[in-house]
Amino acid sequence: MASTTTWRRSLEPVALPMGAVLSALVIFGVFCALVGANPLAVYASIYRAAFGSWSAWQNTLLRASPLMLTALCTALPARLGLVIIGNEGALVIGGLAAVLVGLALGPSLPGGLVLLAMALGSLVAGGLWIVVAGALRHYRGVNETISSLLLNYVAIALMNHLVQGPLRDPAFVSKPSSFEIAPAAWLGNLPDTRVHWGLIYGLVASVLAYILMQRTTFGFAARTAGGNVRAARIAGLPVGKLTLAVCFLAGSCAGLAGMVEVAAVQKRLNESIVSSYGYAGILVAFVARHNPLATVLVSVLLGGILASGGILQRSHNLPDATVMVFQGIVFLCVLYSESLYGRFKVFQEREGQAEGAVVAG
């Protein structure tokens, strides 16, 4: 009986997000019908653009790579009960740090060392950026959701100031951009693909984050503090240090995503780095229920949706923003599903099973 109850309870965190996504598909289908598009044809086009061929898969994985990293920026602090949405700002700051390091060291060091220094710079910069929100919450009681959101705008404004000022390449007139990092410091592609090594960074980061949060004493302490702060303090856990450490790790992941975008895609810094990967990472984290391993699968699915924007324009005369509408609908449905946990009897322990468990005990 106990095993049946455990199975029912473990099914709920999977069934509700899936139900939320299916509901979003229905609502988005109604939206497509209202604007004059065949919903089934739209879904077929999305599938072809995302997963219909090896070329489509590569486009999907290219977009999934930064999503894996930015999703961890929300997923990790959530284990402490924090709602961090500063992913976009940490990504931008990470990209800015990578460019600064790349331009400073590029002419004097081998490409491999420059790339390593860029990665370290982006990790530290992104981590410290999110630590600000964590510190404000722990020491001053400032809402971390609002502070991390506002930090996004600060990061973007700082980046624009430097790109339009000290870092500006005079060769770019219409679109202010920084100087290009040395080609030796570019992040290459996986063999025989158009997918860059950022995909491996995302996969490794997700696996390490899962191990850290689920299989170590640090992760246990963080989850304990997230479950009950007062109990954690009574038990002697350093809640402040845990908060800062988790926020630093979370920001580091998003900062690394910025470095990947600079070194593998843009090769320089400009407004193109503000591509909403950070905000999409929030959606990934919530759909994945803040599970680092689940963020990999959700990132691939959302990456496929992002990759389909062009075909929706060409084949169905839908604006490119249609993909953003789909994301918004999914996000709202997932957020609503959070209020449904514990409300369905099918996932709960039945009275007879509870009595049987007591008798067996």
N, C-alpha and C positions, 0 to 999 in steps of 0.2 A: 504493500500500500504506500509506504513511504517513497519508494522509487517512482511510483506513478505520480504522486504529488510533486516530486522534484522535477519530473519530466514536464508536467503541466506548467510549473512556474518558470522553468527555463525556456519554454516555448514563447512566453509572453513578450520578452524583449526582442524577439525575432518577428513575431506575427504582427505586432502593432506598427513598427516602422514599415514593414512590407505593405500592410493595409493602408498606411498613410500614402505611400508612393502610388499604389494602385488607385486610390481616391484622387490623387493629383493627376494621374493619367486620364481619368474620366473627366475631371473638371477642365483640363487642358483640351481634351477632345471637344467638349462643348464650346470652349473659346474658339477653337479652329473652325468649327461649324458656323459660329456666329459671324466670323470674318470671311466666310465663303470658301473655306478649304475643306477637303475631305479628310476627316480625322484619321481614318485608317491609312489613307495614302500618305499622310504626314508622318505617321509612325513608321510606315514602311521606308520612307525616305531617310528618317533618322537612323533606322537600323542599317541601311545600306551605307550611309555616310560614316557611321561609327564602327561597324563590325562586319560589313559586307565583303571586305577584301583585305588582303595584307596591307595594301596602301592605306585603307581606312583605319585599320588597327594601329598603324604607325601614327596617323594623325591623332587618334584617340590617346595613345600612350604619351605623345608629346604634351598634351594638355593635362593628362593625369599626373605627370611627374611633379609639377609645383603644387598641385592640389594635395598630394600625400603629405607634403611638408607643411603647408599652411594649415591643414586640418589639425595637425598635432598641436598647433599654437592654441587651439580652443580645447582639444580633447584632453590634454594633460592637466591644465588648471581645473578642468571640470571635476577631476578626481578629488580636488580639494574644495569643491563647492563653489569655485570661482567661474564667472561667465566672462571670459576674455574674448573680445572681438577686435583686437588691435592687429589682426593678422596682416592686413594690407600695409599698415605703417611699418611693421617689423620687416616685411618683405622689401619695402622701398629703402629703409635704412640699411638693410643687409646689402642690397644692390649698390647703394651709395658707398658703403664701406669697401665693397669689393672693387669698385672703380678707383677709389682713392688709393688703395693698396696696389692695384694693378698698374696704375699710372706712375706711382712712386718707385716701384721695384722692377717694373717691366724691362727697362733698358739695361739693368745691371745684373740680373739673376736669370738662371735657366727657367724655362717656361713651367716645368713641373713644380719648382719651388715657389714661383710666383702664384701659381694656381692654388697651392697649399696655403700660402699666406693670405690669399684672397678669401679662401674658405674660412680660415680662422678669424679673419677680420669680420666677415659677415656673421659668423656664429656669435662672436662677442658683442657686436653692435646690436644685432637683433635681440639677443638675450637681455642686454641692459635696457633696451627700449621697453620691453614688456615688464621687466623688474620694476620700472617706475610705477606702473599701474598696480602691481602686487604690493609694493611698499606703501603706496598711498592708501590702499585698502587696509593693510594690516596695522599700520602705525597711526593713520589719521582717520580711518573710517570712511574714506572716499569710495563711492561706488565704482568698482573696477570695470563694469560694463561701460559706463559713461566716460571714465577717464581713458580707457583704452581706445574707445571710439574717437575721442577728441585727439588722441595722439596720432591717429591716422592722418588727420588734416595737418597737424604740425609737421609730420614726416614728409608729406607731399609738398608742403610749402617750402620746407628746407631744401628738398631736392630741386625744386624748380628754381629757387634762388641761386643755388650753386651752379646748376646747369646753364642758367641764363647769365651767370656772372663769371666767377673765377675759373670754372671748368669748361666754359663754352668753347667749342671748336668753331673758329670763324668761317670754316668752309660750309657750315650748316646755317643758312640764313632763315629759311621759312620754318624750320623745326629745330629749335635750340637743342643741342646735344653736347655731351662731353666729348673729349678726345677719345679716340679708339684705343682700347687696351692692345698690347702687343699680341700678334697672331699666335706666338708660342704659348700664350696663357689662355687661349681659347679652349673651351671644353668640347671635346670631340664627340662623335657619334659611336654608338655600339656597332660592331662589325656588320657590314652589309645591310645597314638600316639607316633610316633618317631620324631615329630616336637617339637623343643624346644621353650621356652618362648620368644626367640628373635623375633618370628613372631608377637607376641603381641606388643613388643617394636616398631617394624616397623610400624604396623598399627596405633598405638597411635601417634607416631611421625609424620606420614603423615597427620593424621587428625588435630593435633595441629598446624602443619605448615600451613595447608590450612586456618584454622581459623585465625591464626596470620597474614598471608599475605593478606587475602581477607576480613576479617571482623573486623579489628582493625585499629585505627588511625596510629599505627606503620607501618602496612602493606601498608596503603594508602600512607604514607610518603615515604616508600621505593620504591613503584611503581612510585611515582611522580618523585623521584630523578633518577630512572632508565630511565624514559621517556625523561626527559630534565633536565640535571644537572644545567644548568644556571638558568632556571626558578625556580628550587628548591632552589637554593641559594638566588635568588631575593625574594622568598617567605619566607626566613628566616629558611629554614629547615637545620638541622645540618647534612650535607651530610657526613662529615667525621665520625661522631659517628654512623650514619646509616650504613655506609659501614663496620665499624669494628664490629658492633653488628650483622649484617646479616652474615658476614663471620664467626664470632664466633659460631653462631647457626648452620651454615652449617657444619663447621668442627666438632662440637659436635656430630652431627648425625653420621658422618662417624667414629668418635672415638668410639661411642657407638657400632657400628657394629664390631669394633675390639675387644671390651670387650666381645661381644656375641660370637664371634668366639673362643676366648680364654676360656671363662667360660663354654660354651655349647658344643664345638666341640673338640678343641685341648687339653684343660686342662693344657697346658703349652705353651710356646712361642718358635717357630722355623720358619724355612723358609716356612713352609706350610701355614702360614697366608698370604703370598703373593700369593694369588690365583686368582688375577685379578677381584675380586668383585668390587674393586674401579673403574677400567676402564669400567667394564660392567655397573656400575651405571651411568657413563656419557651417555652411549647409552640410558639407561632407561629414563634419564632426558630429552634428546632431543626428543625421540619418544613421551613422555608424554607432550611435549610442556611446560615443566617446571611447570606443574600443580601438586602440591603435592598429590592430590587425584588420579589423573591419573597414577602416578608412581606406585600405588599399583597394578593396573591391568597389566601394562606393566612389572612390576617385576615378576608377576606370569607367564606371557607368556615367558619372557626370562629365568626365572628359569626352565620352562619346557624344553626349548631348551638345557640348560646346563645339565639337567638331562638325556638327550638322547644320550650323547656322547658315553657311553658304548655300547648301543645297535647298534649304527652305526658301531662300530668296529666289533662286533660279527656277525651281520646279513648282512652287506654290504661290509665288508672288507675296510671300510673307516677309515683313521687315526682319532685319537681323536681330532686333530687340525681342523677337518672339522667343528666343532661347532664354532671355532674361525673365520673360513672363513665366515660362515653364519653371525656371528655378524658383521664382517667388512663390508660385503655387505649391511646389513641393515643400518649400520651407514652411509655409503656413500650415500645411497639412501635418507635417512632422511635429511642429510646435503644438498643434492641437492634440495630436496623439499622446503627447506627454501627460495630458490631463486625464487620460483614460486608463492609466495603469491602476490595476487593482479593482476595476469596475466590472470586469467580465467574469462571471462565475465559472466559465469553462476553464479558466486558468487558475482558479483558486482551489484550495483544499476543501473537499466535501466533508460534511459533518460525519458521515459514516467512516470515511477514511481517517479522520482525526481520532475517532473513538478506537478504530482498529489499531492505529499507531500507539495510542496510550496503552491498550491492552497488551500489544506486543512488547512494549517497553517494560 
